[in-house]
Amino acid sequence: MRSNWALPAITSFGILAAVTLMAMAPIYSRALAEGGLRHSIASVPSTALNAHVTVRNRPLGPQDYQSLRATISEINERRLGSITRDVQRWGKAPPYPAYGRPPAPGVGTIPGNPKVQLFFLTGFREHSSLVAGSWPRREPALDAGGVTLDVVMGSGLARSMGLRLGNEIFLPPFPTDFSEVITLRLVGFADPVDSRDEYWMGASASYFNLDRRGDEVIIPLYVDEEHFFQGLGARYPSLVGDYGWFLFLETDLVTGANVDQTQEALDGLETDVGKRFPQSLVFSGLANTLEDYKRDLAMARASLFLFLFLIVAVMLYFLALVMGLLTRSRSDEAGLFRSRGASMPQMTGLLALGEGVIVLLSFVIGPFVALAMVKYLLADTIRPLGGATSLPIGLSADMFVMGAVGGLLSLVVLLASGFTLSRMGMVESLSSRSRPPSVPLLQRYYVDLAVLVGVGLIWWQLQTRGGFIERDILGRSLSMDPSMLIGPVLALLAVALLMFRVLPLLMRLIGWAAGRVSSAGVAFGLVRAARDPLPHSSLAVILMMGTALGVFGAAFQPSLSRSEEHQALFDLGADVVIEGPTLSNSQANQLAAIDGVVAVGPFGQQPVGLVDRPPVGGGSLFTVDPETVGQTAWFRDDFSDLGITDLVRPLRIVPGGVQRIPLPEDTESIGLWVNSEGLAAEAFPRSLNIWVKVSDEAGQYYNVLLGPLSAPVRGASPTPRGWTYLEESLRPSIPARARPPFSAVSVFVSGASMTNIPAGSISIEDLTARGPFPNNDAIVVETFDTPGTWQALPNGRLSPHTATLSLSASRTDGGLGLRFAWKDALPNINMGVFIPPGPFPLPAIGDAAFLEGEELMVRSSQQVVPLRISGTIEMFPTVTRTLRPFLLVSLDDYREYLRRVGSGIFLQPQTHWLALDPAADRERIMGEVRDRLPPFSWVGDSAVIGGVARQNPLAGGGWNGLTALGTAAITIAVTLALGTYAVIAVRSGRVDLAVVRSLGFSRRQFQLSMALEKVMIAILGIGAGAALGIWLSRWVLGFLDVTVTGQDVVPPMIVTSHAGLIGLVLAALGAAVFGAIILSVAYARRLDAPEILRTGM
């Protein structure tokens, strides 16, 4: 070693690198786990992480409550006491009908039939501000007639209801007995100090605004906890209500080491409360967050160990390459020792002793080097959202265990190489010099084919199991299977071994061609490589491995990080998303007027049923604004073959023809001729009514009842089965606030028990407007004789209703009338005819479950909606698997259709999408947007949410340091290998070099021959490595393109490479090759050609 220290030093680097990288895996994994935990917790609102305990249907009596409170407190202290920083309690009385005066028979409730619910919430006063009045001060007044309490109401709610301080609200505690009344005095109006404060647990609106629960409208009124029980509880202890506890948790105390204990505590809390109080509910988002974190951590660790294993594999090959070169350089020494009586065990032991010392020193030093590198180089690259101040970085036993594994693997490689060297006697040494081997030892026994078989088996297992992660039967927990992680390592090894079969043939071909078509200077180097291809192939292979790992590393971290970002943006849906109270048109216009806001558009979603069409179970209908969705939606090119603007163009079709029947300005009443001869006698007892839907100037719709078919009215025919003229005034069906001009858009039939109405038909003609017109008091505004104007309302049955023009449907000979016919009817769905507001059926964009041009019907908002598929799309923002199949329709067309057909109920979207100018000041724009929004609105900014996702340490965020470190280690190894080869190649081929110099090779020819040899190796190795790296990236990342539950990621991962890192790796490898050329030329020039030729050595 002392006489030739360079090779042992190079070997020491490879051993130390292998030990250090293996020892780095557990410590970096722990740092990653802690950073991922902090990020997972910080990315979830604290209101969702806190625990919420609810106990339902408990007596309002104070004694029962005190017992309940003590029990819950004891359970919480035992289970979560160590991480509970605050507790708030609430209670709610049952909701009662609200009266504006003392209830009595015949007295009606407050308009709208709301119910009042009394509640208390500890800390309410401290987190609310009085707008008017005072907090409750008077003690509850109890008497035989009930109880009187002072209460506080939300100020906005009071304004909307027209209530003032001092007003009283009366609640009957018993529905059928008005002898006792709960009297509530409004003594104050309040608003939350900060509606986003953690204290409100994300539900501040439910304490200050109307709370809609299905068909019920609840008015919340605050009362002190003490008054709640002194008044309501003391007077009516047998009534039942609900109680709850907000447990505010100190999540900073949750670490990677106590995640399991925290989950057990949360599960224990739910179990203990459930055992004592069956009608209870315990929820904490922290439990789900920790479960998701553990699954993400399993996926991240698989990725981490996979990347490190690949780097270690390259390091082990580097050791094998260097030891192979050492064997060639020391073959003469080994032959000399063997010729003088040294046995193979002695030779192997001698070599093992020297290398074993290096392995032992590396085992001792490696973990400390790994600790220093993680602490001072890599820790700062892990930047979770919650901060990284407490990342656990310290020595541990598993570091030395993993380091020992790396050392043992290195020792195995060294011993194998030493065994090969110890086998060489003098004869073998001279033979290998005169006729160098062209294939490695492993290839002679077809080991490469065995490795290929192993790769095939592991590939089959990966395909069967769906990746590198094992899941339990329920899919709740994940674990890493180390045996699967060697699959990519074996694939890398298999390609390397195959290169040893291909490269010698390729080199011989190149050498043969060079010897015939090129000059002597060019041919010399290439023929030398073809004559002794094994070391050149070995060098090309390590270049291939280095390039492949560089390309793989450049794609690994960016792809994972970008995929996480795209998932977050896909779930968000748009550049900026606003959710909460429905925005009015004026509020939306105010947002659009902000400088830097490019577009504002509503976005709605609701479940629909597919009528007489699979898949069973329905899907989702999304309503969008076709004019703005192309600018606001987050859309990727792979979502559709068309861009989003072209995709939604069919939804922007401007219809032609008649869209409504205008009524004259002074119309006072409207009438219609109706023929009921097509009705069966059984239909008349059902009181069939004829309605006309009329719209006003503002686009509001009103139903005008013309009259029943069976009742004789003005102008009626003698028999109810003939033509009847039905007429009715527009007022009061149309309120005074509605302004003309008015228009008629539909005529429909309704009646009691429409389900079993027999098949039949009616004919209609001459819709007439009556009023003080200049020339006539009656004007026929629609004769029903224009084809294509009127359509039958869809009914969603196999036998659709029909609307046809017919001579027999007219009152006059030779004229045309409209006959509406049906075979069956559906409950809650009107029958009749209407003028479609736009294209009919409505154009829609569907997912892969639909075919372009297909027509279908969906049941939505108590109405059947006909659709025609105008285009298909693979996926759309916010649409998860649970929402499929899905359809996109124009919001305006859908809204107008539902409002026009009679019974449709349209719910205004509570979500709006915004697009911002990328060049504008985003922070300023977002500030103005928040200032112009109504209270209790939520704003999602894609820039913030995408940035949070990119930071996630468990999804590639912060792995740049590890990628750079691994790439640097590989580059150094390749550089050392090239330098070692440059020196040894010159030394072992010094006779050939001396001969060509004596034959008259110029310095330029001499340098060219040596450079071409290295350039050929570089081209073959780097070219093959780039292709291998691309394939390896796509193969491995394909198995990581799954969620923690084993489902495909939505949207799919796009393999993304860091071009700068690839360029840096290629530049470094190119510089290493250039350095090897310079080194070999410089070393060769120092050769003493006469002395070499004289001695023949």
Sequence and secondary structure as in RCSB ss.txt:
>XXXX:A:sequence
MRSNWALPAITSFGILAAVTLMAMAPIYSRALAEGGLRHSIASVPSTALNAHVTVRNRPLGPQDYQSLRATISEI
NERRLGSITRDVQRWGKAPPYPAYGRPPAPGVGTIPGNPKVQLFFLTGFREHSSLVAGSWPRREPALDAGGVTLD
VVMGSGLARSMGLRLGNEIFLPPFPTDFSEVITLRLVGFADPVDSRDEYWMGASASYFNLDRRGDEVIIPLYVDE
EHFFQGLGARYPSLVGDYGWFLFLETDLVTGANVDQTQEALDGLETDVGKRFPQSLVFSGLANTLEDYKRDLAMA
RASLFLFLFLIVAVMLYFLALVMGLLTRSRSDEAGLFRSRGASMPQMTGLLALGEGVIVLLSFVIGPFVALAMVK
YLLADTIRPLGGATSLPIGLSADMFVMGAVGGLLSLVVLLASGFTLSRMGMVESLSSRSRPPSVPLLQRYYVDLA
VLVGVGLIWWQLQTRGGFIERDILGRSLSMDPSMLIGPVLALLAVALLMFRVLPLLMRLIGWAAGRVSSAGVAFG
LVRAARDPLPHSSLAVILMMGTALGVFGAAFQPSLSRSEEHQALFDLGADVVIEGPTLSNSQANQLAAIDGVVAV
GPFGQQPVGLVDRPPVGGGSLFTVDPETVGQTAWFRDDFSDLGITDLVRPLRIVPGGVQRIPLPEDTESIGLWVN
SEGLAAEAFPRSLNIWVKVSDEAGQYYNVLLGPLSAPVRGASPTPRGWTYLEESLRPSIPARARPPFSAVSVFVS
GASMTNIPAGSISIEDLTARGPFPNNDAIVVETFDTPGTWQALPNGRLSPHTATLSLSASRTDGGLGLRFAWKDA
LPNINMGVFIPPGPFPLPAIGDAAFLEGEELMVRSSQQVVPLRISGTIEMFPTVTRTLRPFLLVSLDDYREYLRR
VGSGIFLQPQTHWLALDPAADRERIMGEVRDRLPPFSWVGDSAVIGGVARQNPLAGGGWNGLTALGTAAITIAVT
LALGTYAVIAVRSGRVDLAVVRSLGFSRRQFQLSMALEKVMIAILGIGAGAALGIWLSRWVLGFLDVTVTGQDVV
PPMIVTSHAGLIGLVLAALGAAVFGAIILSVAYARRLDAPEILRTGM
>XXXX:A:secstr
  SS HHHHHHHHHHHHHHHHHHHHHHHHHHHHHHHHHHHHHTS HHHHSEEEEEEEEE  HHHHHHHHHHHHHH
HHHHHTTTEEEEEEEEE   EE BSS   TT   STT  EEEEEEETTTTTTEEEEEE    S  EEETTEEEEE
EEEEHHHHHHHT  TT EEEE SBTTB SSEEEEEEEEEEEES TTSGGGTT THHHHS EEETTEEEEEEE  H
HHIIIIIIHH TTSEEEEEEEEEE GGG  TTSHHHHHHHHHHHHHHHHHH SSEEEEEHHHHHHHHHHHHHHHH
HHHHHHHHHHHHHHHHHHHHHHHHHHHHHTHHHHHHHHHTT  HHHHHHHHHHHHHHHHHHHHHHHHHHHHHHII
IIIGGG   TT  TT      HHHHHHHHHHHHHHHHHHHHHHHHHHT  HHHHHHHHHS  SS HHHHTTHHHH
HHHHHHHHHHHHHHHTSSEEE TTS  EEE HHHHHHHHHHHHHHHHHHHHHHHHHHHHHHHHHHHHS HHHHHH
HHHHHHSHHHHHHHHHHHHHHHHHHHHHHHHHHHHHHHHHHHHHHHH BSEEEESS   HHHHHHHHTSTTEEEE
EEEEEEEEEETT SSTT EEEEEE TTTHHHHB   GGG SS HHHHTGGGG    S   EE  TT  EEEEEEE
 TTS GGGGGG  EEEEEEE TTS EEEEEEEETTS  TT  SSTTSEEEEEEESTTTS TT  S  EEEEEEEE
 SS TT  SEEEEEEEEEEES  SS SEEEEE S STTS EE    SSS  EEEEEGGG SSTT  EEEEEES  
 TT  EEEE  SSSSSEEEEE TTS TT EEEEEETTEEEEEEEEEE S  TT  GGG SEEEEEHHHHHHHHHH
HSS      SEEEEEE TTS HHHHHHHHHHTS TT EEEEHHHHHHHHHH GGGTTT HHHHHHHHHHHHHHHH
HHHHHHHHHHHHHTHHHHHHHHHTT  HHHHHHHHHHHHHHHHHHHHHHHHHHHHHHHHHHHHHH B TTS B S
S       HHHHHHHHHHHHHHHHHHHHHHHHHHHT  HHHHHHHT 
